[in-house]
Amino acid sequence: MPLPDPGPLIGGVPVIPVLTIERVRDAVPLARALAAGGLAVIEVTLRTDAALDAMRAIASELPDVVVGAGTVVKDADIEAAIAAGASYLVSPGTPERLADALARASVPVIPGCATVGEAMALAARGFAVLKFFPAEASGGVAWLKSIAGPLSALRFCPTGGIDMTNAAAYLALPNVVSIGGSWVAPKEAVASGDFEKITSLARAASALRRQRRLS
């Protein structure tokens, strides 16, 4: 049976905000600000004690926002994230045991890879959309261009070292579904409650989609 395809979930936005939320009270206003700027698909990383409660709050209060769980690194993260309302899962890398568990998940998965061999192994398991991480450190746009021929069936969501200075170059690639980035939600803006700034950054990131269509 084919694995759930994350493409329809993440393909509607050019940029997926990658969020490390320290305080649960920031979760809903942060997600609301991003959605107001056109980025209604977000990834909450499981790097903080607040992450699961933050996801739960967003999923409960903002049904129009698609919230996923990032930094899924062990089997237990899968069940916990889905229980908290995650609509999709993302891993930074995908060792064999984690790949087995992710293949059994009830929601779409974007497993992480950094090499051609890792991408091929994940493709063999049935994963069609992969996270390329850390993108810039692992070859960036040049890597994605070079594997487009031999791995033509795979699509990618590159993350790591991407911001407004290089986002358009990634989005111009046919094998890129969307990109992930944290620049749209600066830590200082979240900490100070400057959600207007976050909406402005999200609006600029969302406009990349229109530029791509016009190019």
Order of alpha helices (4+ residues) and beta strands (2+ residues): alpha-beta-alpha-beta-alpha-beta-alpha-beta-alpha-beta-beta-alpha-beta-alpha-beta-alpha-beta-alpha-alpha
